[in-house]
Amino acid sequence: MAEKSSFFVHFTFLLLITITCCQGGRSPLRRWSERTLMEDGHDLSRPLKLTFGGPSRNWTDAIPIGNGRLGATIWGGVSSETLNINEDTIWTGVPADYTNPNAPEALSQVRNLVDERKYAEATSEAVKLSGHPSDVYQIVGDLNLQFDSSHRKYTQDSYRRELDLETALAKVSYSVGSVEFSREFFASHPDQVIVVKISASKPGTLSFKASFDSDLHHHSETKGNQILMQGSCRPKRLPVNLSKSINATNIPYDDHKGLQFAAVLEVRVSSGGSVSSLGGKKLSVDKADWAVLVLTAASNFDGPFTMPVDSKRDPSKECVDRISSVQKYSYSDLYGRHLGDYQKLFNRVSLQLSGSGGNNKTVSTAERVRSFRKDEDPSLVELLFQYGRYLLISSSRPGTQVANLQGIWNRDIQPPWDGAPHLNINLQMNYWHSLPANIRECQEPLFDYMSALAINGRKTAQVNYGASGWVAHQVSDIWAKTSPDRGEAVWALWPMGGAWLCTHAWEHYTYTMDKEFLKKKGYPLLEGCTSFLLDWLIKGKDGYLQTNPSTSPEHMFTAPDGKPASVSYSSTMDIAIVKEVFSAIVSASEVLGKTNETLIGKVIAAQANLPPTRLSKDGSIMEWAEDFEDPEVHHRHVSHLFGLFPGHSITLEKSPELAKAVEVSLKKRGEEGPGWSTTWKAALWARLHNSEHAYRLVTHIFDLVDPLNERNYEGGLYTNLFTAHPPFQIDANFGFSAAVAEMLVQSTTKDLYLLPALPADKWPNGYVKGLRARGGVTVNIRWMEGNLVEFGLWSEQSVSTRIVYRGNSVASTLSPGKLFTFDKDLRCIRTENL
């Protein structure tokens, strides 16, 4: 019944989550679901599960679980089990000064060189504007479970390992002789613990040893049925180019200056079983029927502006207290509390795309990915779409840190690219799907993070650039670093990271219509960002306002003198972001009654003097202010297409010539690229309403990556469906969900486009329920044989919208608290109270 009930989705938002039945009857939303399923004859038993054929051999085979703050990757070994434990505040470093008093002089020199069109020289000089590298995301350590040698003789055919997305529950099971052993794992958000239950089918046959380990400085000790591990992070990161031949764990550091952390494991066992200490560092479980392990971790991180040595937090006490607080709950209680919390978010959206593939439970998810190019199983698209939602729910919750480059999961003290939030696409993509995929609460950490960036960013803007407002660059960390990265200008010199993030504040309002959020958080962020942009813009020789210096993220060009360069002026992305921010703050001022403010007047004046989007001689969007030669036409970034997606300055209806130029640009760029590039291109094609190309990019991600030979791949998926750059970056998992949502529903605050990029020949029959649209509208859609059959809309406030399907449109006004059902001709055929 659990699998079946998942398709009778709770289409909810805030209080709507509670409205599923009324005095024994059925809600309109539930009736809508039942009608859809009965009329379409959909297979209700299709599970949303990742399945595995054996234990993990590599980290990217392991199952990720998380509650936003705590995470674990579960290897599923038989004679030994390993959980890599993460806590989102375990980082190197301490608060730092993110200013450079020498920057103004260097800035003046770079600008002069750009004005003289000496772009290669400007690129070299711009290195003086670079800063220091970010700090590094760390791992708490490992929880190791060692079973007796008899487990090595397990029956291989009996082995099962899975992750159920509908319950956020991971399972491992296998048989040794006549005894079946099972393990269940989940990360509870309401109780802030990771829970493991290990069971044996035969009484008294469960025995194992549990211990902690860490590559960071640490000490473990047992007390009763608990293990306490205490440790410290490095106060200063390891060198960026540290040789891989050097064992980083042997490099000493000061234990007291960096972040302090702790983890506590408590072991409960059935009556008849026992728990004892081994050497004061391990726990031994003997002759139990079952054991329940409850784990938590914490650090003394007290915000990005507090030195760890000044923190008043005691992570050991916090962990002990947290474990004590859940001792009153049985395993069933803990699981029930976890499930209720998780499903309030996850169950808001359901998706089914044609066919009944994916029901063969004997086929692993990896085998399904491997065969996708042949069978194009639509249920695998559903699974990966929902996996993106699962991963964000598991790595970003109110009060946590932002989902970083790996979400929350990490097994190294030197993760790729430091595991740090990158602000030139990656962090933004992490949250693209949070609004359309109806998990808006998961976006809250982003705005908390931006508020911290705004504080440090004011200092950076003032000292480095003599500007007001706030700025952030290409990479950051838990300490809200806002200065440029170290190294070459092609990646380090990009002061638009904060501005791009600010577009998310306005998007949050357009999807939620939350005026209080806009007033208290969104507008102040936009206001500070806008002040910086107004000061950063300078009048160019052509009369337009320009950004100088300017780069197109991570992409070089060939200057007119034949030299390689990255620094010029007014890259297309710079100007597109400026236009987006200016449009957002003007719109926000109208909502909040601030149109008479001086700042808004300056913005409106500046808007009239921003350069237009220009076309290259081949008809593509020009990436830089001049039509420079591009030495790498298949470059992974598509930054110059920002105006179409995620921006709104280029549209099919209002600027068809530019939309056509975007199409030329995408064909010129090609389809190859890392995972995040693939999903961005898919979303761009969807915004162009080109279902064929959007679908091709969606399918492009289904390439099974060998983690031992990653260099042979561009993009793709690992066996646990983590997306690959390679190596693993989580952004494409989130970007995939956003792209699929964009294929099914697009919107402005005044328009709603239904099935704008549906690949009707690939997904001829299907439905989606619970997607969100701008204007605060929630959308259900059902289609058959590639054609719209029925759709439902509801909102919490009165909304007037133009509904568009295949060129036909109708104006409609939605009243709050009512479900409006429309037919294929866009006629409202039914209205029901919620």
Buried (B, 14 or more C-beta within 10 A) or exposed (E): EEBEEBBBBBBBBEEBBEBBEEEEEBBBBBBBBEEBBEEBEBBEEBBBBBBBBBBBEEBBBBBBBBBBBBBBBBBBBBBBBBBBBBBBBBBBBBBBEBBBEEBBEBBEBBBBBBBEBBBBBBBBBBBBBBBBBBBBBBBBBBBBBBBBEEBEEBEEEEBBBBBBBBBBBBBBBBBBEEBBBBBBBBBBBBBBBBBBBBBBBEBEBBBBBBBBEBBBBBEBBBEEBBBBBBBBBBBBBBEEEEEEEEEBEEEEBEBEBBBBBBBBBBBBBBEEBEBEBEEEBBBBBBBBBBBBBBBBBBBBBBEBEBEBEEBEBBBBEBBBEBBEEBEEBEBEEBBEBBBEBBBBBBBBBBBBBBBBBBEEEEBBBBBBBBBBEEEBBBBBBBBBBBBBBBBBBBBBBEEBBBBBBBBBBBBBBBBBBBBBBBBBBBBBBBBBBBBBBBBBBBBBBBBBBBBBBBBBBBBBBBBBBEBBBBBBBBBBBBBBBBBBBBBBBBBBBBBBBBBBBBBBBBBBBBBBBBBEBBBEBBBBBBBBBBBBBBBBBEEBEEEBBBBBBBBBBBBBBBBEEEBEBBBBBBBBBBBBBBBBBBBBBBBBBEBBEBEEBEBBEBBEEBBEEBBEBBBBEEEBBBBBBBBBEBEEEEBBBBBBBBBBBBBBBBBBEEBEEBBBBBBBBBEBBEBEBBBBBBBBBBBBBBBBBBBEBBBBBBBBBBBBBBBEEBEEBBBBBBBBBBBBBBBBBBBBBBBBBBBBBBBBBBBBBEBBBBBBBBBBEBBBBBBBBBBBBBBBBBBBBBBBEBBBBBBBBBBBEEBEBEBBBEEEBBEBEBEEEBBBBBEBEBEBEBEBEB
